Amino acid sequence: MARAGITATRLVEVASEMADDIGFDNLTVLALARSFGVKDASLYSHIKNLRDLRQRVAVASLAELADRVSDALAGRAGKDALVAFAGAYRDYAREHPGRYAATNFELDSDAVAKSDAHRHSQMSRAVLRAYDLGEPAETDAVRLLGSFFHGFIALESAGGFSHTPRPTEESWVQMLDVLHHALANWPNKT
């Protein structure tokens, strides 16, 4: 029987907060149960296992991030959209490191179908419309955007840029300028 106050939705909310506090990779069913003051067996009426819990956090995080990026993109195009898009990802990762890590969790096909993962691809493609890329260049550019954002964010959060005197923000702005230039001058656009 489910304990009062514990629902699948509430578990995902608390697990998401925990992921930000302790790291997504450190999220366990036992740790979540302890936060509710119950035994881990009490949670299995709401979740199947740890993988299910992590997938639910990933799906919720993808939706949350998609909403944030969508809001940032509203009414923007070209370089302005690119900068807003990148900034929304980076800000989300800084504010919610565990949830951001969850967005990179490999989902089962059923979870992908229920998630907002497709929205991220659609928004990437919307940003790229200003650069007039045909296929396969557009798909390559989507992958470039993802690699740039995730790579920069991962290095920044790990302290990878702290050993140089140049402010990270200045590098971020310069790299977005370079990325815009690369997209605007993409070889073999179609």
Residue pairs with C-beta under 8 A, 6 or more apart in sequence:
1 45
2 42
2 45
2 46
3 36
3 38
3 42
5 36
6 36
6 38
6 42
6 43
6 46
7 46
8 46
8 47
8 56
11 32
11 43
11 46
11 47
11 53
11 56
12 53
12 56
12 57
12 60
13 60
14 32
14 35
14 36
15 27
15 32
15 53
15 56
15 57
16 57
16 60
16 61
16 96
16 98
16 99
16 102
18 27
18 31
18 32
18 35
18 98
19 27
19 57
19 98
19 99
19 101
19 102
20 96
20 97
20 98
20 99
21 98
22 31
22 98
23 97
23 98
23 101
24 54
24 57
24 98
24 99
24 101
24 102
24 105
25 101
27 50
27 53
27 54
27 57
27 98
28 50
29 40
29 43
29 44
29 47
29 49
29 50
29 53
30 40
32 40
32 43
32 53
33 39
33 40
33 42
33 43
36 42
36 43
47 53
47 56
54 102
54 105
55 105
55 107
55 108
55 111
57 99
57 102
57 105
58 102
58 103
58 105
58 107
58 111
58 115
59 107
59 111
59 114
59 115
59 116
60 99
61 96
61 99
61 100
61 102
61 103
62 102
62 103
62 115
62 116
62 117
62 119
62 120
63 115
63 116
64 92
64 96
64 99
65 88
65 89
65 92
65 99
65 100
65 103
65 116
65 120
66 116
66 119
66 120
66 123
68 88
68 91
68 92
69 85
69 88
69 89
69 92
69 120
69 123
70 119
70 123
71 88
72 84
72 85
72 87
72 88
73 81
73 84
73 85
73 88
73 123
73 126
73 127
76 84
77 129
77 130
78 130
79 130
79 176
79 180
81 126
81 127
81 130
82 127
82 176
82 179
82 180
82 183
83 176
85 123
85 124
85 127
85 145
86 145
86 148
86 149
86 176
86 179
89 149
89 153
90 149
90 152
90 153
90 156
90 172
92 99
92 100
93 100
93 153
93 157
94 157
97 157
100 153
104 150
107 115
107 117
121 142
124 141
124 142
124 145
124 146
125 138
125 142
127 145
128 138
128 141
128 142
128 145
128 183
131 141
131 183
131 184
131 186
132 189
133 141
133 183
133 186
133 189
133 190
134 189
134 190
135 190
137 186
137 188
137 189
137 190
141 183
141 186
144 179
144 182
145 179
148 175
148 179
152 172
152 175
154 160
155 161
156 168
161 168
161 171
